Amino acid sequence: MSDAPPDRLSTDERSKFHDAAALERGVGVRFNGVEKTNVEEYCISEGWVRLPVGKTLDRRGNPMTLKVKGVVEAYFRDAD
């Protein structure tokens, strides 16, 4: 595996952007210079993250998310 995390990554197993190997290795995300630990999905090239909105759930039991645009930096935690 490369030293750079994927451009787009999702924690949802049903998503085509889910990568179990990368998630197991540990991916950290900085959004607008602030470390975020609750990111559901991110895209570096498009500059957005999906963050859960409180404790609300959709009709399938998944957390409701909000897409927020800004500067996204992803890194592998084991590289630190």
N, C-alpha and C positions, 0 to 999 in steps of 0.2 A: 504494500500500500504506500502511496506517496506521502510526503510530509505535509501536503496541503489538504484540508478537508474539501468535500465536494462543494460545488457552486450552489447547489440546492439540496436541502436535506429536511426530511420530515420524521417525526417520531411516531406517526400513525402507520401501523403495519400494513394497512390497505392501500397506502399511497404508492405510486410508482417511484417516488423520490425517497422511499425508506431504504436505508442502508444499515443493516444490523451490525456489520463489521465496524463501520465508522462510529456508530453509537456506542458500541461496546468499548471501543478504544477511548471514548470520552471526547466530546466536542464542546468547546466553550464558545460563547457568542458575546461580542461586545457590540452594543447598539448605541450609536451616537456617543461613543466613549464611555458608556456605562455597562458594567458586567450584568448580563441577564441570565437568570437560571431557570426561567419558566417559559422558554421559547418552544412552541409547538412545531414550527416550520420556519425556515429562512431561505432567502435567495440573495446571494451576494451581488450578482450582476444587475439585478433589477432593483436592489436596495430596499428590501422590505423584510419584516418578520411578522409572524402570527403569534399573538400573545393571548392567553386565556383571559376572559372577562369575569372576574370574581369567581363564584362557585356555581354559576349557572351552567346548565347542561342542555344540549339540544334533544330532540325527540328520540335519538338513538343512544343517548347516554354519554356522548362525547362532550368535552368542554366547549362552550361557545368561545369563538376567537375573534380577535380584532386585528386587521391587517394594518400595520403602521410602517410608513416609509421613512427612510433615513439612511445613515451610513452603517453598513453591516460589516463586521470583521469576525471571521470564524477561525478557530485554531484548535489543534489537538491538545488536550490537557496533559497527556503523557510526554509531550515535547518540552514542557516547562522544566 
